[in-house]
Amino acid sequence: MLRFIIILFSAVICYLNFIVFKSYVIQTNVVEDFNTLNFKEENYRKLENTEINFPNISATGFPMYALLANYKIMFQDFNGALEILNNNKDINPYLRVRESLKAEVFFRLGVRDSSYYYSKIAFDSLPRNSRHFRQYVTELTWRKDLDEINKIFLKSKSKSNQEYWLTYLSAVINLKANEDNHIDSLAKVALKKFPKDNKIKAIVGYILYGQENIKKSYVLFDEGIKSYNESDFDSASKKFIEAVKLNPIDYSFKENAGMSLINKGNFKEAITYLEQSLNTIDKPNDGKAEYGLGMCYKELKQKAKSCEYLSKAIRLNYKPAFNYFSQNCNK
């Protein structure tokens, strides 16, 4: 009898381990979908036919029912998602996964009052979760509640997270008044904190200088490049300078204005734009502007200053500077 009980118990343990193992195999593909945001129907169907109550928590700590509900949202089975969210016990209520997913369902259904209600619960419980912050700000934007958006952002302890900044700036861009020094100053802070983030740079440009001006500046830039390649340096410099006026954020406008003016023979004005380029936040350390300044000062008969800038360009490994330096500074 004891032997039978042991065998039976062992069989049950093996069966349960098999279920857990099978679940974790499926979870590997599911987690990859979540990490890449590329939700494959094959993995959705496998998870749909998998026991989600044992184990009820994935290897990542995310509830299994929530993984399945999220797939249903992605594949637009909103009623199925709500049924799962309503009928499964919340394993870890602190995470507010249920409320966040419900907010997502109601957002996609266009039931914005419910989306706002659940997103607020999720955010109030876990404000440092970027998903909760994004969902709540989305609803506040729809309600045009700029004061609350500013309030929760300024109180946030996650302002070192560029995703928070991107969410905030994307929200306020269409809500701010033409003259809003508070938002303008925050936009400048974001640009300093994340100078290499092109999305933030674009939104900051829209906030500070207006969307039409930013769009026009890039049209002018493209036209300037075309003129430059055709050796029409007068037209190129004018296009780049006009682009700088419309959009002072982008270093390349100033740098190309400077290089066009060099080819035009206007070295003093070229220096102005090249120095501005060096002082622009997102300027890469590639040595091009330093090389241009070296050329300008050489033409202005200031050899010491020319060689100083050319040396900087060489240290930054800007290839044209090597030959120019040897021709003009090693004498």
C-alpha positions as CSV (number, residue, x, y, z in Angstrom):
1,M,0.0,0.0,0.0
2,L,2.8,2.4,1.0
3,R,4.6,1.6,-2.3
4,F,1.5,2.4,-4.2
5,I,1.1,5.7,-2.5
6,I,4.7,6.6,-3.2
7,I,4.3,5.7,-6.9
8,L,1.1,7.6,-7.1
9,F,2.6,10.6,-5.4
10,S,5.7,10.5,-7.6
11,A,3.5,10.3,-10.7
12,V,1.5,13.4,-9.6
13,I,4.7,15.3,-8.9
14,C,6.1,14.3,-12.4
15,Y,2.8,15.4,-14.0
16,L,2.8,18.7,-12.2
17,N,6.5,19.3,-13.1
18,F,5.6,18.5,-16.7
19,I,2.8,21.1,-16.7
20,V,5.2,23.7,-15.3
21,F,7.9,22.8,-17.7
22,K,5.5,23.0,-20.7
23,S,4.2,26.4,-19.4
24,Y,7.7,27.8,-19.1
25,V,8.6,26.6,-22.7
26,I,5.6,28.6,-24.0
27,Q,6.5,31.5,-21.8
28,T,9.9,31.8,-23.4
29,N,8.3,32.8,-26.7
30,V,5.6,34.9,-25.0
31,V,8.2,37.0,-23.1
32,E,10.1,37.5,-26.3
33,D,6.9,38.9,-27.9
34,F,6.5,41.3,-25.0
35,N,10.1,42.4,-25.1
36,T,10.0,43.1,-28.8
37,L,6.4,44.2,-28.9
38,N,5.9,41.9,-31.8
39,F,2.9,39.7,-30.8
40,K,2.8,36.5,-32.9
41,E,-0.5,34.8,-33.3
42,E,1.2,31.4,-33.0
43,N,2.3,32.2,-29.5
44,Y,-1.1,33.7,-28.7
45,R,-2.9,30.4,-29.7
46,K,-0.4,28.3,-27.7
47,L,-0.9,30.4,-24.6
48,E,-4.7,30.3,-25.1
49,N,-4.6,26.5,-24.9
50,T,-2.3,26.5,-21.9
51,E,-3.4,26.2,-18.3
52,I,-3.1,29.7,-16.8
53,N,-4.0,28.9,-13.3
54,F,-1.1,26.5,-12.7
55,P,1.4,28.0,-12.7
56,N,-0.5,31.2,-12.2
57,I,2.6,33.4,-12.3
58,S,5.0,33.5,-15.2
59,A,8.8,33.2,-14.8
60,T,9.0,37.0,-15.0
61,G,6.5,37.4,-12.1
62,F,3.8,38.6,-14.4
63,P,0.4,36.9,-13.8
64,M,-0.4,34.3,-16.5
65,Y,-4.0,35.6,-16.9
66,A,-2.6,39.1,-17.6
67,L,-0.3,37.7,-20.4
68,L,-3.3,36.1,-22.1
69,A,-5.5,39.2,-21.6
70,N,-2.8,41.3,-23.2
71,Y,-2.7,39.0,-26.2
72,K,-6.4,39.3,-26.6
73,I,-6.2,43.1,-26.5
74,M,-3.5,43.0,-29.2
75,F,-5.6,40.8,-31.4
76,Q,-8.7,42.9,-30.7
77,D,-10.7,40.4,-28.7
78,F,-11.7,43.1,-26.1
79,N,-14.6,41.2,-24.7
80,G,-12.4,38.2,-24.2
81,A,-9.8,40.3,-22.4
82,L,-12.4,41.8,-20.1
83,E,-13.8,38.4,-19.3
84,I,-10.3,37.2,-18.3
85,L,-9.6,40.3,-16.2
86,N,-12.9,40.1,-14.4
87,N,-12.9,36.4,-13.7
88,N,-9.3,35.8,-12.6
89,K,-8.1,36.5,-9.1
90,D,-5.6,39.4,-8.9
91,I,-2.5,37.6,-7.7
92,N,-0.4,40.7,-7.0
93,P,-2.8,43.7,-6.6
94,Y,0.1,46.0,-5.9
95,L,1.2,45.8,-9.5
96,R,-2.2,47.0,-10.7
97,V,-1.9,44.9,-13.8
98,R,-5.6,44.3,-13.9
99,E,-6.4,48.1,-13.8
100,S,-3.7,48.9,-16.4
101,L,-5.0,46.3,-18.9
102,K,-8.6,47.4,-18.3
103,A,-7.6,51.0,-19.1
104,E,-6.0,49.7,-22.3
105,V,-9.2,47.8,-23.3
106,F,-11.5,50.8,-22.6
107,F,-9.1,53.2,-24.4
108,R,-9.2,51.0,-27.5
109,L,-13.0,50.8,-27.3
110,G,-13.2,54.5,-27.0
111,V,-14.8,54.4,-23.5
112,R,-12.6,57.2,-22.2
113,D,-14.3,57.7,-18.8
114,S,-13.6,54.1,-17.9
115,S,-10.1,54.3,-19.4
116,Y,-9.4,57.4,-17.2
117,Y,-10.9,55.7,-14.1
118,Y,-8.7,52.6,-14.3
119,S,-5.5,54.4,-15.5
120,K,-5.8,56.8,-12.5
121,I,-6.1,53.8,-10.1
122,A,-3.0,52.2,-11.6
123,F,-1.0,55.4,-11.6
124,D,-1.9,56.4,-8.1
125,S,-0.9,53.0,-6.8
126,L,2.4,52.8,-8.8
127,P,3.3,56.2,-10.2
128,R,6.9,55.2,-11.1
129,N,5.7,52.6,-13.6
130,S,6.2,54.2,-17.0
131,R,3.2,52.4,-18.5
132,H,0.9,53.7,-15.8
133,F,2.2,57.2,-16.2
134,R,1.8,57.1,-20.0
135,Q,-1.8,55.7,-19.8
136,Y,-2.8,58.3,-17.2
137,V,-1.2,61.2,-19.1
138,T,-2.9,60.1,-22.3
139,E,-6.3,60.4,-20.6
140,L,-5.4,63.7,-19.0
141,T,-4.4,64.9,-22.4
142,W,-7.8,63.8,-23.8
143,R,-9.4,65.8,-21.0
144,K,-7.1,68.8,-21.7
145,D,-6.1,68.8,-18.0
146,L,-2.8,70.6,-18.5
147,D,-2.6,71.5,-14.8
148,E,-2.8,67.9,-13.6
149,I,-0.2,66.8,-16.2
150,N,2.2,69.4,-15.0
151,K,1.5,68.5,-11.4
152,I,2.1,64.8,-11.7
153,F,5.2,65.3,-13.8
154,L,6.8,67.7,-11.4
155,K,6.0,65.4,-8.5
156,S,7.4,62.4,-10.3
157,K,10.6,60.8,-9.0
158,S,11.3,59.3,-12.4
159,K,12.3,62.5,-14.2
160,S,15.7,60.9,-15.0
161,N,13.8,58.5,-17.3
162,Q,13.6,59.8,-20.8
163,E,10.4,57.9,-21.5
164,Y,8.7,60.1,-18.8
165,W,10.0,63.2,-20.5
166,L,8.9,62.0,-23.9
167,T,5.4,61.2,-22.6
168,Y,5.1,64.6,-20.9
169,L,6.4,66.7,-23.8
170,S,4.2,64.8,-26.3
171,A,1.2,65.6,-24.1
172,V,1.8,69.3,-23.5
173,I,2.8,70.2,-27.1
174,N,-0.8,70.6,-28.2
175,L,-2.2,71.9,-24.9
176,K,0.3,74.7,-24.1
177,A,-0.5,78.4,-24.8
178,N,1.7,80.1,-27.3
179,E,3.6,81.8,-24.5
180,D,4.2,79.3,-21.6
181,N,7.6,79.9,-20.0
182,H,7.1,77.0,-17.6
183,I,6.8,74.4,-20.4
184,D,9.4,76.1,-22.6
185,S,11.9,75.9,-19.7
186,L,11.2,72.3,-19.1
187,A,11.6,71.6,-22.8
188,K,15.1,73.1,-22.7
189,V,15.9,71.0,-19.7
190,A,14.9,67.9,-21.6
191,L,17.1,68.9,-24.5
192,K,20.1,69.2,-22.1
193,K,19.4,66.0,-20.4
194,F,18.9,63.9,-23.6
195,P,20.8,65.7,-26.4
196,K,21.1,62.6,-28.5
197,D,17.4,61.6,-28.4
198,N,16.0,62.6,-31.8
199,K,12.4,62.2,-30.7
200,I,12.8,64.6,-27.8
201,K,14.8,67.0,-30.0
202,A,12.0,67.1,-32.5
203,I,9.3,67.7,-29.9
204,V,11.3,70.3,-28.1
205,G,11.7,72.1,-31.5
206,Y,8.0,72.0,-32.0
207,I,7.3,73.4,-28.5
208,L,9.9,76.2,-28.7
209,Y,9.7,77.2,-32.3
210,G,6.4,75.8,-33.7
211,Q,5.8,72.8,-35.9
212,E,5.5,74.8,-39.1
213,N,8.9,76.5,-38.5
214,I,10.6,73.2,-37.7
215,K,9.1,71.5,-40.8
216,K,10.1,74.4,-43.0
217,S,13.7,74.4,-41.6
218,Y,14.3,70.8,-42.7
219,V,12.9,71.6,-46.2
220,L,15.4,74.5,-46.4
221,F,18.1,72.2,-45.2
222,D,17.5,69.7,-47.9
223,E,17.4,72.5,-50.5
224,G,20.7,73.8,-49.0
225,I,22.4,70.4,-49.4
226,K,21.2,70.3,-53.0
227,S,22.7,73.7,-53.7
228,Y,25.9,72.8,-51.9
229,N,26.4,69.7,-54.0
230,E,25.8,71.8,-57.1
231,S,28.6,74.2,-55.9
232,D,26.0,77.0,-55.6
233,F,27.4,78.1,-52.2
234,D,25.7,81.5,-52.2
235,S,22.3,79.8,-52.4
236,A,23.3,77.0,-50.0
237,S,24.5,79.4,-47.3
238,K,21.3,81.5,-47.5
239,K,19.2,78.3,-47.2
240,F,21.1,77.1,-44.2
241,I,21.1,80.5,-42.5
242,E,17.3,80.7,-42.9
243,A,17.0,77.2,-41.5
244,V,19.0,78.3,-38.4
245,K,16.7,81.2,-37.8
246,L,13.6,78.9,-37.9
247,N,15.2,76.1,-35.9
248,P,18.3,77.0,-33.8
249,I,18.4,73.6,-32.1
250,D,20.0,71.5,-34.9
251,Y,23.8,71.9,-35.0
252,S,24.0,70.7,-38.7
253,F,22.2,73.8,-40.0
254,K,24.9,76.0,-38.4
255,E,27.8,73.8,-39.4
256,N,26.6,73.6,-43.0
257,A,26.0,77.3,-43.1
258,G,29.6,77.8,-41.9
259,M,31.1,75.5,-44.5
260,S,29.0,77.1,-47.3
261,L,30.3,80.5,-46.3
262,I,33.9,79.2,-46.3
263,N,33.4,78.1,-49.9
264,K,31.9,81.5,-50.6
265,G,34.9,83.2,-49.1
266,N,33.0,84.9,-46.2
267,F,35.3,83.6,-43.4
268,K,34.3,86.0,-40.6
269,E,30.6,85.1,-40.9
270,A,31.5,81.4,-41.3
271,I,33.3,81.6,-37.9
272,T,30.1,82.9,-36.3
273,Y,28.0,79.9,-37.5
274,L,30.8,77.3,-36.8
275,E,31.2,78.5,-33.2
276,Q,27.4,78.4,-32.8
277,S,27.6,74.8,-34.1
278,L,30.2,73.9,-31.5
279,N,28.0,75.3,-28.7
280,T,24.9,73.3,-29.8
281,I,23.9,70.6,-27.4
282,D,23.7,67.7,-29.9
283,K,27.0,68.5,-31.7
284,P,29.0,65.3,-32.2
285,N,32.7,65.3,-31.6
286,D,33.6,64.6,-35.1
287,G,36.0,67.5,-35.7
288,K,34.3,69.0,-38.8
289,A,33.5,72.4,-37.2
290,E,37.0,72.6,-35.7
291,Y,38.4,71.9,-39.2
292,G,36.3,74.7,-40.7
293,L,37.4,77.1,-38.0
294,G,41.0,76.2,-38.7
295,M,40.5,77.0,-42.4
296,C,38.8,80.3,-41.5
297,Y,41.6,81.5,-39.2
298,K,44.2,80.4,-41.7
299,E,42.6,82.6,-44.4
300,L,42.4,85.5,-41.8
301,K,46.2,85.2,-41.3
302,Q,45.8,84.0,-37.7
303,K,48.1,81.0,-37.9
304,A,48.3,80.1,-34.2
305,K,44.5,80.0,-33.8
306,S,44.2,78.1,-37.0
307,C,46.6,75.4,-36.0
308,E,45.0,75.2,-32.6
309,Y,41.6,74.3,-34.1
310,L,43.2,72.0,-36.7
311,S,45.0,70.1,-33.8
312,K,41.6,69.7,-32.2
313,A,40.2,68.3,-35.4
314,I,43.1,65.9,-35.7
315,R,42.5,64.7,-32.1
316,L,38.9,64.0,-33.1
317,N,40.3,62.0,-36.1
318,Y,38.7,64.3,-38.8
319,K,40.7,63.0,-41.8
320,P,40.8,66.2,-44.0
321,A,42.5,68.1,-41.1
322,F,45.6,66.0,-41.2
323,N,46.7,67.1,-44.7
324,Y,45.6,70.7,-44.1
325,F,47.6,70.8,-40.9
326,S,50.7,69.4,-42.4
327,Q,50.5,72.0,-45.3
328,N,49.9,75.0,-43.1
329,C,51.2,74.3,-39.6
330,N,54.4,72.3,-40.1
331,K,56.3,75.2,-41.6
